[in-house]
């Protein structure tokens, strides 16, 4: 992976809110599907801020661990 971050995440379109984020307006993340270099993740409260890019395999493992309840808060 060449780039670990995207300085201005609003330059990309198609962000979706995590299904694990609540509707209370608190801490939410958004992800972007189909990005060629990994999975960009940004804070929904700062759309012009940076996005971190995670390797696709690592992101998939993380999501699976969350869904299976293997991570504690």
C-alpha positions as CSV (number, residue, x, y, z in Angstrom):
1,X,0.0,0.0,0.0
2,X,1.5,3.3,-1.1
3,X,-0.6,5.8,0.9
4,X,-1.6,5.3,4.6
5,X,-3.9,8.3,4.6
6,X,-6.0,10.6,2.4
7,X,-5.4,14.2,3.7
8,X,-8.9,15.5,2.6
9,X,-11.4,12.6,2.7
10,X,-14.1,14.8,1.1
11,X,-12.3,14.5,-2.2
12,X,-13.7,11.0,-2.5
13,X,-17.4,10.2,-3.0
14,X,-19.5,7.2,-2.0
15,X,-18.9,7.1,1.8
16,X,-21.3,5.0,3.9
17,X,-21.8,5.1,7.6
18,X,-20.9,2.0,9.5
19,X,-23.9,-0.2,10.4
20,X,-22.5,-0.4,13.9
21,X,-22.7,3.4,14.4
22,X,-25.8,4.5,16.2
23,X,-28.2,7.2,15.2
24,X,-27.5,9.4,18.3
25,X,-25.0,11.5,16.4
26,X,-22.0,10.5,18.5
27,X,-18.9,8.6,17.4
28,X,-19.4,7.4,13.9
29,X,-17.1,6.1,11.2
30,X,-17.7,6.0,7.5
31,X,-16.0,3.6,5.0
32,X,-15.6,3.8,1.3
33,X,-16.0,0.6,-0.7
34,X,-14.2,-0.1,-3.9
35,X,-11.1,2.0,-3.3
36,X,-8.2,0.3,-5.1
37,X,-5.5,0.7,-2.4
38,X,-7.4,-0.6,0.6
39,X,-10.4,0.5,2.8
40,X,-10.5,4.2,3.6
41,X,-12.1,5.0,7.0
42,X,-13.0,8.5,8.2
43,X,-14.7,10.3,11.1
44,X,-18.2,11.2,10.0
45,X,-18.0,14.4,12.1
46,X,-15.0,15.6,10.1
47,X,-15.7,14.8,6.4
48,X,-12.9,17.2,5.2
49,X,-10.4,15.6,7.6
50,X,-8.1,12.8,6.8
51,X,-9.1,9.2,6.2
52,X,-6.9,6.2,7.2
53,X,-6.5,3.5,4.7
54,X,-6.4,0.0,6.0
55,X,-5.3,-3.1,4.0
56,X,-8.4,-4.9,2.7
57,X,-7.5,-8.2,4.4
58,X,-6.9,-6.5,7.7
59,X,-10.1,-4.6,7.6
60,X,-12.1,-7.7,6.8
61,X,-10.5,-9.5,9.8
62,X,-11.3,-6.6,12.0
63,X,-15.0,-6.5,10.9
64,X,-15.3,-10.2,11.4
65,X,-13.8,-10.0,14.9
66,X,-16.3,-7.2,15.8
67,X,-19.3,-9.2,14.4
68,X,-18.2,-12.3,16.2
69,X,-17.8,-10.5,19.6
70,X,-14.1,-11.1,19.9
71,X,-13.3,-7.5,20.7
72,X,-14.3,-5.8,24.0
73,X,-15.0,-2.1,24.4
